[in-house]
Amino acid sequence: MNVVLVGHVDHGKSTLIGRLLYDSESIKDERVEEIQKLAEEYKRKFEFAYFLDSFEDELKEERTIDTVSLMFKSKKNFYTITDVPGHKEFIKNMLTGASHADVAVLVVSAEEGVQEQTRRHMFLLKMLGIKQVFVVVNKMDIEDYNKERFEEEKEQISTLLNSFDYPTKEMLFIPVSAMEGDNIYKYSEHMEWYDGPTLIDALDGVTLKGKEKPLRFAVQDIYKVEDEETIVGRVESGILRRADNVVFEPSGVKAKVEKINVFEGELAEAKAGDSIGIIINGGVVKRGDVLGLVEKPPKPTNEFLGEAVLLDKNLKKGEVVEIRCGTAKVSGEIKEIREKIDSETGAVLESNPEEINEHDAATIVFATEPLVVEEFAEIPELGRFVLVKNSKNIGAGVVLSATLSF
């Protein structure tokens, strides 16, 4: 299960992951000794957040400056947990980390409450369609494990979540201290007034609903190996089998799959997430093409509706940018900006504006060269896109509608 932790800087996300790794015994004893020695060298109090440090410089800054993904195992599940930076300048990493998540954990400090980055991260979670969110009210030890303080924060956070249409009455709010380990793996002796599950019990209780998706294979490149043309790429959804009759779009090439190769040898089938090379019985395909079964083909489009967050610069109606989706890179025009949205609150600020600026969000109609995109809610792997201007990533978003009749 993929879990992403989100929240404002210094609200304790890294410490929480450190506690999960430590209590699940996912860290070797020699690593613990190494971290303790490093902490003493910098004359810092030993904290679980140090388990996540990618660079020694980060200890000096006491900030998480890069997206970090780690694995641990509970008694029930394997988890990949991603720590996303809380600083405004690193918000683009949020889209990378959160877009693969099944579940999100929102971390809010009992000391500081909802902050700017809390609001922005919740907006992005909503935009990315992540419905399962647990709320962790951290640093309860600093507030002397006070129930009234927890209830105050719960009310404030609920107001924020309600603005994004999250069903707060059905959601779980867990009072914790990541530093002391309260209500993470073990129930807290200091908060007997709380009768809900610990964080790990809540995560273990999640049931992911499987949904059969159509086959989609994104073409990364074409190589010639021993006089055979091998099409290299990744299965984004569904299952690809030898002898399948397939079509590549937007090239329009129809073919039969003769071989499915991996480094170790040949496969009879490949599943979502597999990086493979395939050999077909003819036809010229190109990087950016998407393969599907003839009976359930990918559909190229010249227009789509997306919701995007601008991370840099500004964007005007009629402007042309590069759009990257899957392995495809195409030219696209900002045909229509339908709504400008506040990326902190989700409120509609303006209808049909002429332009949007840094940190604005918007629903936009893009007119593009032929391109295969999928609605993010259906196939998220081909439902995300990046906007590029002057060779710089300036925005990212998700596809709301891949058809012409929005």
N, C-alpha and C positions, 0 to 999 in steps of 0.2 A: 504494500500500500504506500502511495506517495503522499507525504504530508509536508505542507509548507507552513513555516512560522512567520507571521507578519506582525508589524507594530512599530511604534515610534522608537527612535534611537534611545538606547540606554534603558529601555523598559524591561530588559532581561531575557531577550530571545536566546542569545548565545549561552547564557548561564543555564537556561532551561534545557537546551539541547545537551549541554555538558552533564546536567543531572540525569537526563534520560540515558545517555551513554554510560555514565558511571553506575547508576542503579541497575541497569540491564547487564552489567559486567561485560560491556563491549570494548573496554579499554584495558590494554595490557598493563601490568604493574610497573614495568620499566618506563612506560609513557607517563604514568602518574608521577614517578620520581623525577623524570626529566622536566615536567611542567612545574613541579614544586621548586626545583633548583632554579629554573628560569624566573619564576615569580620572586624568589628571594633576591636574585641578581638585580632585578628592577625595583626591589623594595616595595613590592605590591602585596596586598593581602591575597592569599591563594584563593582563586575562584574557579568554578567549573567552566566558565567561559573560555579559559585558557586552553581547554581541550580543542577548541575549534580554530585556534590561531593559525592562519596560513603563512604569516610572516612575523618575524620578531618585532618589526616596526609597529605592528598592530598592537602589541602589548603596551608600547610607549604611548600610543594614541588612545588606547582603551576603546577602540571602535572596531566594528566588523566592517571591512572595506571591500569584501568580495563575497559573491554568493558561494556558500559552502553546502555541499550535499554529503551526507553521511548515512551509513546503514546501521541499524541495530535490530535486535530480535526480542520480542516479548515472549511470554509463555504461549501466546496464540499466533502471532503474526511476525513476518519480516517487514520492516519499515525502511523506506528511504526518506530522510527528513532533510529539508532544505532551509537554511537560515538565510534570510534576505536582508540586505542592508536597509537601515532606516533613514539614511541621509538623503536629502532631496536630489543631490547630484548623482546618486546611484539608483534612482527609482527605475531606470530602464532595466536593471537586473531583475526587478520584481516580475516583469513580464516573462522573463526567461524561466525563473524559478517557479512561479505560481502557475504558469500555463500547463504544467504537467501534473498538477496536484489533484488527488482525489478528495482530500480533506484539508482544511485550513485551521490553524490554531491562531487566534488573535490574542496577542499578549498586551495587556494594559497595566501600567504601574498603578498600584493602589495609592501611591504617593502623589503622582502627577495627573492621573486620569487621562481622558481623551485629548490627544494633541493633533497637530496638523497632519503628521505622517500617518497617524491612525486613520484619519478620514480618507486620505488618498489611497492607502492600501485597501481599505474596505471598498472604495469605488472600483479599484482594479479587480478585486475578487468578484464583485458583482458583474463587471464587464466580462470577465473570463468564465462566468457561468459556474463558479464553485459554490454549490448550495450548502454543503455540509461544513459548518463552521462551529468550532468550540471556542468559548471565550475564557481565557485564563486571566484572573486578576492577580497579578504577581506582586511580590515585595510586601506581603501581608505581615511579615515579621517586623518591618519598619513601622507599621501601623498598630503594633502590639496585638495583631490577630483580631482586630476589632470588627465585630459583626456589622455595626452601624456604618462603619467606613466602607465595608464591602457592599452593603446595600446601596449606599450613595453612588458608588462607582457603577454598580449594576444598572441603576436607573439612568445614569448619564450615557453609558454604552448602549443601552436599549434604545434611547432616543436616536442615536446615530444609526444603529442597525435598522430601526423602523423606517428611517428615511430612504433606505435602500431596499425596502420591502422584505427584509428578513423576518421570519416568524419568531420574534423574541420570546413569546410565551412558551414555545416548544424547544427553545435552545437551552444549552447547558452552560452555566456560568460557574467556574470552579475557582475558589479562593486558594492561592498557593503561595509558597515561598520556594522558589527554585534554588536559592542559596542553601536553605536549611533542609530542603527535601520534603516539605509539607505538601501532601495531596498530589504528589507527582506519581511515585510508585507506591508510597505508603501513606496510610491515613494519618492526618495530623492529630497529635494529642492536644494541640493548642486551639483547635477549632472544632470542638465537639458539637457546636451549634450547626455545622454543615453536615448534611446527611446524604449528599450525592456521591457519585463515583469519583475515584481518583482520575487523573488525566489518562494514565495508561489503560485503566479499565474502560474509560469512555472511548478511546481509540480502538481497543480490542472489540468493542461492541458494535463497531461500524460494519454494516453489510454492504458491499459494493454490488450494485445491480449490473449484471453482465448484459450486453446488448450486441447482437450479431450485426456487424457492420459490413458494407460492401467492400470488396477488394480494391485497394488503392496502393500503387507502387510508384514512388517518385524516382524518376531517372536522374541519377547523379552525373554519370559520364558513360562514354562508350570506348571500349578498348579492344584492340586486336590481340588475341592470345592464341598462338599456334594456328594461325590462319582462320580462327573462329572469332566472329565479332561478339564480344561480351558486353551486355548492357548492365551496368552497375548501378545499384540504388538500394532503397530501403522500403520494405513493406510497411506502410503507414497504418493500414487497417485490413481486416479480413485475412484470408488464406490464399496463397498462390500455389497451384499444383502443376506438376509436370503434365503436359498435354492439354492444358487449359487453352481455350480460344479467347484471345484477348484483343483489346484495342488500345492504342496510345493516342491521347489527346493533349494538345490541340493538333498534333500532326495528322491524325486520322488513319494511322497505319493499323491494319488488322493482321494478326499473325497467330501462330500456335507456339506455345512454349515447349521447346525440345529438351532443354536442360536447365536445372537450377543448381548453381555451383556456390560453394563456400570454400574457404581456405583448406578445410580438412577433407573436402571431397564433394560428392554430388548428393543432393537431397531430392526426395520425392515431393516435399512440400515445404513452404516457408510461411511463417506466421508474422503477425504484427510485431514490429521492432527488429526483425531480422534484416541485416545488411547482406545482400547477396549479389551474385552475377547471374544473368540469365542469357540463354541463347535461343533465338527465335528462328523461324523458317523463312526469313526475308523481310524486307521493308527497312526504310531509313527513319530512325527516330533521333531525337535530340535531347540534350539536357533540358530539364524543365517539363518534359512530357510526363503525363500521369497515366499509368496503365490501370485498366479495369477489365472485368469480364465483359464479353460482348453483350450478354443478356442484362448486365447492370453496369453500363459504361459511365465513365466520368464525362461530365458535360462542360465543354469550354464555354466561356462567356466573354462578352465585350464590356459588360457593366456589372457592378455589384455594389451592394450597400454594406458599408462597414462602420464600426464605431472605433475611433482612434483617439489616442492620447498623444499630444504633441510634447516631445521632450526637449525640443530646442527650436530656435528661430520662430518663424511664423509661416502661415500657409494661406494662400489666397485662392478664391474661386477662379477657375480657368488656368491655374498654374499646373505645370507638368512636373511630375516626380517619378522616380523609379520605385516600383512596387516589387517586393520580394516575398514570395509565398512558396513554401516547400523548397524546391531547387530552382524554381523559375524566377527570372528577373525580367520585368516588362516595363514599358513606359506607360504611365497612366495620368489622365487629366482629372483635376478636381472639378467634376462637372457640376456638383451641387453640394453646398454645405447646408444640410437640413436644420440641424439644431446645434447650438453651442451649449456645452454642458459644464457645470462647475465640477472639477475633478475632486473636490473635497466633499461636496454634499450630494452630488448627482442631480442637482436641480437644473432645469432648463433655463439658461440665461438669455437666449435670444434665438428667434427663428429666422432661418434664411440669411445668416450673416454673410458678409463679403469675405471675411477672413477670420482666422483663429490664431492665437499666440501661444507662446511657451506655457506649458502646464494646462492649457485648455484641453477639454475633450470635445468631441463632436461626432455626430452621425453624418457620414459623407457618402455621396454617390460617386464612384470612380468609373471613368470610361477608360478602358484599357485595350492594349493589344490582346489577341486571343489568349486566354488564361484559364486554367482549371483551379477553381477554389471550391471549398465546401463550407456549408454553414458550420460555425464553430460548435454549436450545440450538437451537431450530428457527427462530424469527424474533425475534432479539434486540431489534429496534426496538419490538416490542410485548410484550417479555418483561421490561422494566424497570419498576419503580414507585417512587414516592416516598411516604413517609408524612408527613402533615401534622397537627399538633395545635396548636390556638389560633393558626392562621395562620402557623405556623413549621414549616419542614422539620425533622423530628426523625430521619428514617431513610430508607434506600433499600435496594432489594433486587432480586432477580430471581425470575421465576416458574419453579418446578421442575415443577409439574404444573397444567395448566389444566382437568383433568377432575375429576369427583366421585369416581371410583374410584381413589384414590391407593394 
